[in-house]
Amino acid sequence: MKKLIAVSFAIITLMACQSDDQTIKSEATIRFNFSHNWDGTIVTNTDFNNTQYTNAHGETLSIEKLRYLISKLTFHQSNGEKLVLEGYILVDVTNGTHLSFSSKTLVPTGNYTNVSFLFGFDNEDNISGAYTDLNSASWNVPETLGGGYHYMQLEGKYINTLNEQTGYAYHAIRAADNSDPDNIIFQDTFIEVNLGSVIISNDTSFNIEMNIAEWFKNPNTWDLNILYNSLMPNFNAQVMMFENGQDVFSLESVSP
């Protein structure tokens, strides 16, 4: 799948630091690596299509598709300024693509009070039809729900109360109440993920984990027998996904 990442920075002053016998880099390449687990058990696409996971409500389920959107990778400075890597990346676990990527523009070395990113798009970027690669990936949201793009598609099968395999589609978008088509009510459901402070002195990798099980358990225990399909037009379900998504991502490590 063709991917576009556009990167832009505000003009800043770079300072080179020197020790007695070594010059520290003034700019660094930043790499982001995404891995996935189910409450500590590693999950890759080789584990898909097997009914082997149990959610907090007790349903046994499989994963057949998982892809999600990351945008606005941001480096926060102590003076309040932000260095934003404008653009987005569609992490596709199903096809094993874009699980790792590097910034195309070097990041100034130094101390940062926080590094963050968005799960999904904010309203400024969530514009219908704006991104050719996302359009071709069938990532669009219907105009009846306000348009824009998905934040995540998580799909598979679960064992229902009749002991039958049933498909589920856990799709996250901006919450939209379209009960009155002439007056759609929206609620922001993109998530800002904060990784904490970091000192960047050389090329650096951020190793980030998604605990897939968290989507189903905290603070809302997810009952797949009720909430298994047609979740995109379900305003309350989208708000619940937003609430459950607050603890999904964590920083495993920062490495050279």
C-alpha positions in Angstrom: 0.0 0.0 0.0 1.3 3.4 -0.9 2.0 5.5 2.1 2.5 9.3 2.4 4.2 10.9 5.4 4.6 14.6 5.2 6.9 16.1 7.8 7.2 19.8 8.7 8.9 21.6 11.6 8.9 25.2 12.9 12.3 27.0 12.4 14.4 26.5 15.5 17.9 27.1 16.6 20.1 24.0 16.8 23.0 23.8 19.3 25.9 21.4 19.0 27.2 20.1 22.3 30.8 19.0 22.7 32.7 17.0 25.2 36.5 16.8 25.4 36.9 14.1 22.7 33.5 13.7 21.1 30.9 15.8 19.3 27.3 14.9 20.1 25.0 15.0 17.2 22.8 18.1 16.9 20.1 16.2 15.0 18.9 12.6 15.3 16.9 10.1 13.3 13.8 9.0 15.2 12.3 5.6 14.7 9.0 4.3 16.0 8.4 0.6 16.4 4.9 -0.8 17.2 4.4 -4.2 18.7 1.2 -5.9 20.0 0.2 -8.2 22.8 -2.8 -9.7 24.6 -2.2 -9.1 28.2 1.5 -9.8 27.8 1.3 -12.6 25.2 2.9 -11.4 21.9 0.5 -11.0 19.0 1.6 -11.0 15.3 -0.3 -11.8 12.1 0.9 -15.4 12.4 -1.5 -15.7 15.4 -4.5 -14.5 13.5 -7.6 -16.6 12.6 -7.2 -18.8 15.8 -9.8 -18.6 18.5 -7.4 -18.3 21.4 -8.0 -15.0 23.2 -10.4 -14.5 26.1 -11.7 -11.0 26.8 -12.6 -9.5 30.2 -16.3 -10.5 29.8 -15.4 -14.1 29.1 -15.9 -14.4 25.3 -13.3 -16.4 23.4 -12.3 -14.7 20.2 -9.9 -14.6 17.3 -8.3 -11.7 15.5 -8.5 -11.6 11.7 -7.8 -7.9 11.0 -6.0 -5.2 12.9 -5.0 -1.8 11.5 -5.0 1.6 13.0 -4.0 5.2 12.2 -1.3 7.2 14.0 -0.8 10.9 13.4 0.8 14.1 14.8 3.9 12.6 16.4 5.0 15.5 18.6 8.1 16.5 20.6 7.3 18.8 23.5 9.9 21.3 24.8 10.1 22.9 28.2 9.4 26.3 26.8 6.0 25.2 25.5 7.1 24.9 21.9 6.2 21.7 20.0 7.9 20.0 17.1 5.2 18.2 15.1 5.8 15.6 12.5 2.8 16.4 10.3 1.2 13.5 8.6 0.1 10.0 9.4 0.9 6.3 9.3 -1.5 3.4 8.8 -0.1 0.6 10.9 -1.4 -2.7 9.3 -0.8 -5.7 11.6 -2.8 -8.0 9.2 -0.3 -7.5 6.4 2.7 -6.8 8.6 3.3 -3.3 7.1 4.3 0.0 8.6 5.0 -1.6 12.0 8.2 0.4 12.1 9.0 3.7 10.5 11.6 6.5 10.7 11.1 10.3 10.6 12.1 11.7 7.3 13.3 14.9 8.9 16.0 14.9 11.6 14.9 15.9 15.1 17.1 18.3 17.1 18.8 16.6 20.1 18.1 17.8 23.6 15.6 17.3 26.5 11.9 16.9 25.7 9.3 17.0 28.4 7.0 14.7 26.5 6.7 12.8 23.3 3.2 12.1 22.1 1.1 11.0 19.2 -2.6 10.8 18.2 -4.5 7.6 17.7 -6.6 8.6 14.8 -7.0 12.1 13.3 -7.9 15.3 15.0 -10.7 17.4 13.4 -8.2 19.5 11.4 -6.9 16.5 9.6 -10.0 14.3 9.5 -11.2 15.5 6.0 -13.1 13.3 3.7 -11.3 12.3 0.5 -8.1 14.2 1.4 -5.7 11.3 1.4 -5.3 9.1 -1.8 -3.7 6.2 0.0 -6.3 6.0 2.7 -9.1 6.2 0.1 -7.6 3.3 -1.8 -7.3 1.4 1.5 -11.1 1.6 2.1 -10.5 3.7 5.2 -13.3 6.2 4.7 -16.2 6.8 7.0 -19.6 7.3 5.3 -20.9 10.9 4.9 -24.0 9.9 6.8 -21.7 9.6 9.9 -19.9 12.8 9.1 -17.2 11.5 6.8 -13.5 11.5 7.5 -11.6 8.3 8.2 -11.5 5.3 10.5 -9.2 5.3 13.5 -9.1 1.5 13.8 -10.4 -1.6 12.3 -10.3 -4.7 14.6 -12.2 -7.7 13.4 -12.4 -11.4 14.0 -14.8 -14.0 15.4 -16.0 -14.8 18.9 -18.0 -17.7 20.5 -21.5 -16.4 21.3 -23.9 -17.6 24.0 -25.1 -20.3 21.6 -21.6 -21.6 21.3 -21.5 -20.4 17.7 -18.8 -18.5 15.9 -20.0 -15.0 15.1 -18.1 -12.2 13.4 -17.3 -9.0 15.2 -16.2 -5.6 13.8 -14.7 -3.3 16.4 -14.3 -0.2 14.3 -13.3 3.1 15.9 -14.3 6.5 14.3 -15.2 10.0 15.6 -18.4 9.5 17.6 -21.4 10.7 15.6 -25.1 10.8 16.6 -27.0 11.0 13.3 -30.5 10.3 14.7 -31.3 13.8 13.2 -29.5 13.7 9.8 -29.8 17.5 9.5 -28.1 18.0 12.8 -25.4 15.4 13.4 -23.9 15.6 16.9 -20.1 14.8 17.1 -17.8 14.0 20.0 -14.1 13.8 19.6 -12.7 10.3 20.1 -9.1 10.6 18.9 -6.7 9.8 21.7 -3.5 11.6 22.6 -1.0 9.1 23.8 1.8 10.5 26.0 5.0 8.6 26.2 6.7 10.8 28.8 10.0 12.8 28.9 13.1 11.8 27.0 16.6 13.0 26.4 17.7 12.6 22.7 21.4 12.8 22.1 21.7 10.4 19.2 19.5 8.4 16.8 16.7 7.0 19.0 14.0 4.3 18.7 10.7 4.4 20.6 9.4 0.9 21.1 5.6 1.2 21.6 3.2 -1.6 22.6 -0.5 -2.0 22.1 -2.3 -4.3 24.5 -5.2 -5.4 22.4 -7.1 -6.8 25.4 -7.4 -3.3 26.9 -9.9 -2.4 24.1 -12.4 -4.8 25.8 -11.9 -4.2 29.5 -11.1 -0.9 31.1 -13.2 1.0 32.2 -15.9 -0.7 30.2 -16.2 -4.5 30.3 -17.1 -5.2 26.6 -19.9 -7.7 26.0 -19.4 -8.9 22.4 -22.8 -10.6 22.5 -24.4 -7.1 22.5 -21.6 -4.9 21.0 -20.3 -7.0 18.1 -21.4 -5.2 14.9 -22.8 -2.0 13.5 -20.7 -0.1 16.0 -19.8 2.8 13.8 -23.2 4.5 14.0 -23.5 3.6 17.7 -22.5 6.9 19.4 -22.3 5.4 22.9 -20.2 2.5 21.7 -17.7 4.9 20.1 -17.5 6.8 23.4 -16.9 3.6 25.2 -14.1 2.7 22.8 -12.5 6.1 23.4 -12.6 5.5 27.2 -11.2 2.0 26.9 -8.4 3.2 24.6 -6.8 5.5 27.1 -4.5 2.7 28.5 -4.0 0.6 25.3 -0.6 2.0 24.3 2.5 2.0 26.4 6.1 2.8 26.0 8.1 -0.4 26.3 11.5 1.2 25.9 13.7 3.9 24.3 16.8 2.6 22.6 19.6 3.9 20.4 
